[in-house]
């Protein structure tokens, strides 16, 4: 499907939820059927709507954009910022509101009457001034706001001949580029930004990096015509593309903010397709990544809206509109720049070595034959019940069968209540994390587990030693995992040193399992997969081995 067609499909569906003739502070907004609220950032849809108005000539898109702009005044503050939501005091998203307004005016501003165009520009400049005053070292946020600030101030400084903004953009970009790990990953998606864990790990989220921070740095490099930074950003995309899967999915199974993981990306970020496609003009692997990401967006669109994961529709979960109106910006950019990415080259993960270590994450990527896997002992804690640790098999993928295992949160919670869904279908909800568990103690919670990996030709073996722990890191019995990845499948051996624990392996229907009994169906809103939870009891002195192949 072409970007214009998918953009039209999303926007047509979004406009079905427009509030009309109810109240001046509500009219023009979009009401989310999944979350039953107005997401304040829906005002950023003004750019995609003007793009459609320009491309199709349909006045309804222009009308919707104008009313959406008027409505968003209800969230505007007198200091030039804008609230994230009606019930949220967070104003950092002013940078994204500015970026949307800039693209709308720069690319399609001629569609607006002169007086309205002036009003849009006045708000844009107020937003820009707020970003200039506030997003500086010490601003309490994750690094994505620094990267977006660099992009926004670089563009606005150039557009409006404001040297102070341009110089500030330089400072923000260097702030970000000083936080690159030896493996080429952007660090800082956590608080504090420069935190270092007991294992030497730093805060990294693949979803936010690929869908928000790196695109912001790319925008900075292009606006400032900085070829050195452009080359550096290109390498950053290449490094992060190692976590993109053959079907266009994104391995954020261990990321600091994977409570917003949606398999194709992150719930409220803007998508990496445009940035990947732009760089893909000279890099076939990144162009293919963009093409596959777009294909996955189309595949996970149901009822005209981008859903929160592959199995949301199957489980009867409504689509949160945030996904579509956020990612519509990337589609509009593709349309406006005439970029149509083609899938002509393998992705980096398809050509990767059998074993790749990421010490900054205490994580290994495995690639043996058609098998791809992630094993993680990552110990940066963003929240209790957040991403997995403990030497967990957080992702298992087969080139032909697709995803077999995909963990996200160890325990689902509404950490960002306005940006996450909840469901009344409680019986089937649960963790998708493979783990040994005994009561409140589980292997996936052990932030001190020790991993060791070896590569021997077409075989990769990873061993893990740790303690079953609770969320407060209180230890219980020692445990051990031994993974063996070979062309014919995956073998996991689990053992405990005392007492007993249950081995829980949530797997998709693509998996063929030996050594464990099929249990209950389980679904997680984070990641968005429906699986079957396989079970085996592990008792001290009696290791249990489970073999996983393709069904």
ChimeraX attribute file (.defattr): number of C-alpha atoms within 10 A of each C-alpha:
attribute: neighborCount
match mode: 1-to-1
recipient: residues
	/A:1	10
	/A:2	15
	/A:3	22
	/A:4	20
	/A:5	12
	/A:6	21
	/A:7	26
	/A:8	21
	/A:9	18
	/A:10	23
	/A:11	20
	/A:12	16
	/A:13	18
	/A:14	21
	/A:15	17
	/A:16	10
	/A:17	16
	/A:18	18
	/A:19	18
	/A:20	13
	/A:21	8
	/A:22	9
	/A:23	10
	/A:24	13
	/A:25	13
	/A:26	19
	/A:27	17
	/A:28	26
	/A:29	27
	/A:30	27
	/A:31	22
	/A:32	19
	/A:33	13
	/A:34	16
	/A:35	20
	/A:36	11
	/A:37	13
	/A:38	21
	/A:39	22
	/A:40	24
	/A:41	23
	/A:42	24
	/A:43	25
	/A:44	24
	/A:45	27
	/A:46	25
	/A:47	27
	/A:48	30
	/A:49	30
	/A:50	31
	/A:51	29
	/A:52	24
	/A:53	20
	/A:54	19
	/A:55	13
	/A:56	12
	/A:57	12
	/A:58	12
	/A:59	14
	/A:60	15
	/A:61	23
	/A:62	21
	/A:63	15
	/A:64	20
	/A:65	25
	/A:66	18
	/A:67	18
	/A:68	24
	/A:69	21
	/A:70	19
	/A:71	22
	/A:72	22
	/A:73	13
	/A:74	15
	/A:75	19
	/A:76	17
	/A:77	13
	/A:78	7
	/A:79	10
	/A:80	18
	/A:81	26
	/A:82	26
	/A:83	21
	/A:84	21
	/A:85	19
	/A:86	14
	/A:87	11
	/A:88	11
	/A:89	10
	/A:90	13
	/A:91	18
	/A:92	22
	/A:93	21
	/A:94	25
	/A:95	26
	/A:96	21
	/A:97	26
	/A:98	28
	/A:99	25
	/A:100	21
	/A:101	24
	/A:102	23
	/A:103	20
	/A:104	24
	/A:105	20
	/A:106	13
	/A:107	16
	/A:108	20
	/A:109	22
	/A:110	13
	/A:111	17
	/A:112	17
	/A:113	9
	/A:114	11
	/A:115	9
	/A:116	15
	/A:117	14
	/A:118	14
	/A:119	11
	/A:120	21
	/A:121	18
	/A:122	13
	/A:123	18
	/A:124	24
	/A:125	17
	/A:126	19
	/A:127	26
	/A:128	26
	/A:129	18
	/A:130	20
	/A:131	28
	/A:132	20
	/A:133	11
	/A:134	15
	/A:135	21
	/A:136	17
	/A:137	11
	/A:138	9
	/A:139	12
	/A:140	14
	/A:141	17
	/A:142	19
	/A:143	29
	/A:144	26
	/A:145	26
	/A:146	29
	/A:147	28
	/A:148	29
	/A:149	34
	/A:150	35
	/A:151	31
	/A:152	30
	/A:153	31
	/A:154	31
	/A:155	25
	/A:156	23
	/A:157	21
	/A:158	15
	/A:159	12
	/A:160	10
	/A:161	11
	/A:162	14
	/A:163	14
	/A:164	13
	/A:165	25
	/A:166	24
	/A:167	16
	/A:168	21
	/A:169	30
	/A:170	19
	/A:171	16
	/A:172	27
	/A:173	24
	/A:174	16
	/A:175	16
	/A:176	21
	/A:177	18
	/A:178	11
	/A:179	17
	/A:180	13
	/A:181	17
	/A:182	10
	/A:183	14
	/A:184	18
	/A:185	24
	/A:186	29
	/A:187	26
	/A:188	24
	/A:189	26
	/A:190	22
	/A:191	15
	/A:192	16
	/A:193	18
	/A:194	15
	/A:195	15
	/A:196	14
	/A:197	16
	/A:198	10
	/A:199	18
	/A:200	14
	/A:201	21
	/A:202	30
	/A:203	29
	/A:204	26
	/A:205	24
	/A:206	29
	/A:207	30
	/A:208	31
	/A:209	28
	/A:210	28
	/A:211	25
	/A:212	24
	/A:213	29
	/A:214	26
	/A:215	27
	/A:216	26
	/A:217	33
	/A:218	29
	/A:219	23
	/A:220	29
	/A:221	25
	/A:222	15
	/A:223	20
	/A:224	20
	/A:225	12
	/A:226	13
	/A:227	11
	/A:228	10
	/A:229	19
	/A:230	19
	/A:231	12
	/A:232	16
	/A:233	23
	/A:234	20
	/A:235	14
	/A:236	22
	/A:237	23
	/A:238	20
	/A:239	15
	/A:240	21
	/A:241	21
	/A:242	18
	/A:243	21
	/A:244	24
	/A:245	25
	/A:246	22
	/A:247	19
	/A:248	21
	/A:249	23
	/A:250	24
	/A:251	31
	/A:252	32
	/A:253	32
	/A:254	33
	/A:255	27
	/A:256	29
	/A:257	26
	/A:258	28
	/A:259	31
	/A:260	28
	/A:261	30
	/A:262	27
	/A:263	28
	/A:264	31
	/A:265	32
	/A:266	30
	/A:267	31
	/A:268	22
	/A:269	23
	/A:270	26
	/A:271	30
	/A:272	27
	/A:273	28
	/A:274	28
	/A:275	26
	/A:276	30
	/A:277	24
	/A:278	20
	/A:279	20
	/A:280	22
	/A:281	15
	/A:282	10
	/A:283	15
	/A:284	20
	/A:285	23
	/A:286	30
	/A:287	29
	/A:288	24
	/A:289	31
	/A:290	27
	/A:291	24
	/A:292	24
	/A:293	25
	/A:294	24
	/A:295	19
	/A:296	19
	/A:297	26
	/A:298	19
	/A:299	14
	/A:300	22
	/A:301	22
	/A:302	16
	/A:303	13
	/A:304	19
	/A:305	25
	/A:306	28
	/A:307	28
	/A:308	33
	/A:309	29
	/A:310	21
	/A:311	19
	/A:312	22
	/A:313	17
	/A:314	9
	/A:315	14
	/A:316	10
	/A:317	20
	/A:318	20
	/A:319	25
	/A:320	23
	/A:321	27
	/A:322	30
	/A:323	24
	/A:324	28
	/A:325	29
	/A:326	22
	/A:327	27
	/A:328	27
	/A:329	26
	/A:330	22
	/A:331	26
	/A:332	25
	/A:333	21
	/A:334	21
	/A:335	21
	/A:336	17
	/A:337	10
	/A:338	11
	/A:339	18
	/A:340	16
	/A:341	25
	/A:342	18
	/A:343	15
	/A:344	13
	/A:345	14
	/A:346	15
	/A:347	25
	/A:348	20
	/A:349	18
	/A:350	19
	/A:351	10
	/A:352	15
	/A:353	13
	/A:354	22
	/A:355	21
	/A:356	16
	/A:357	14
	/A:358	17
	/A:359	17
	/A:360	23
	/A:361	25
	/A:362	22
	/A:363	22
	/A:364	22
	/A:365	20
	/A:366	26
	/A:367	26
	/A:368	24
	/A:369	17
	/A:370	16
	/A:371	23
	/A:372	24
	/A:373	24
	/A:374	25
	/A:375	28
	/A:376	28
	/A:377	30
	/A:378	32
	/A:379	28
	/A:380	29
	/A:381	20
	/A:382	18
	/A:383	15
	/A:384	16
	/A:385	20
	/A:386	24
	/A:387	29
	/A:388	34
	/A:389	29
	/A:390	31
	/A:391	35
	/A:392	27
	/A:393	27
	/A:394	27
	/A:395	24
	/A:396	22
	/A:397	24
	/A:398	23
	/A:399	14
	/A:400	12
	/A:401	16
	/A:402	20
	/A:403	22
	/A:404	23
	/A:405	26
	/A:406	29
	/A:407	29
	/A:408	33
	/A:409	29
	/A:410	24
	/A:411	17
	/A:412	19
	/A:413	18
	/A:414	12
	/A:415	15
	/A:416	10
	/A:417	10
	/A:418	19
	/A:419	17
	/A:420	20
	/A:421	21
	/A:422	14
	/A:423	13
	/A:424	8
	/A:425	11
	/A:426	10
	/A:427	10
	/A:428	16
	/A:429	16
	/A:430	20
	/A:431	24
	/A:432	32
	/A:433	29
	/A:434	26
	/A:435	28
	/A:436	29
	/A:437	21
	/A:438	18
	/A:439	10
	/A:440	11
	/A:441	22
	/A:442	27
	/A:443	34
	/A:444	30
	/A:445	34
	/A:446	28
	/A:447	25
	/A:448	19
	/A:449	26
	/A:450	17
	/A:451	22
	/A:452	12
	/A:453	16
	/A:454	13
	/A:455	16
	/A:456	9
	/A:457	9
	/A:458	12
	/A:459	18
	/A:460	20
	/A:461	19
	/A:462	20
	/A:463	18
	/A:464	22
	/A:465	21
	/A:466	25
	/A:467	26
	/A:468	29
	/A:469	25
	/A:470	21
	/A:471	18
	/A:472	10
	/A:473	15
	/A:474	12
	/A:475	17
	/A:476	19
	/A:477	19
	/A:478	18
	/A:479	22
	/A:480	23
	/A:481	25
	/A:482	19
	/A:483	22
	/A:484	16
	/A:485	24
	/A:486	19
	/A:487	14
	/A:488	14
	/A:489	17
	/A:490	22
	/A:491	19
	/A:492	19
	/A:493	18
	/A:494	24
	/A:495	24
	/A:496	25
	/A:497	17
	/A:498	14
	/A:499	13
	/A:500	18
	/A:501	25
	/A:502	18
	/A:503	25
	/A:504	22
	/A:505	26
	/A:506	30
	/A:507	28
	/A:508	22
	/A:509	15
	/A:510	18
	/A:511	23
	/A:512	14
	/A:513	19
	/A:514	14
	/A:515	16
	/A:516	19
	/A:517	14
	/A:518	16
	/A:519	14
	/A:520	13
	/A:521	17
	/A:522	20
	/A:523	24
	/A:524	24
	/A:525	28
	/A:526	29
	/A:527	31
	/A:528	25
	/A:529	27
	/A:530	26
	/A:531	26
	/A:532	20
	/A:533	24
	/A:534	21
	/A:535	19
	/A:536	20
	/A:537	18
	/A:538	23
	/A:539	17
	/A:540	15
	/A:541	12
	/A:542	13
	/A:543	15
	/A:544	18
	/A:545	18
	/A:546	19
	/A:547	18
	/A:548	20
	/A:549	18
	/A:550	17
	/A:551	11
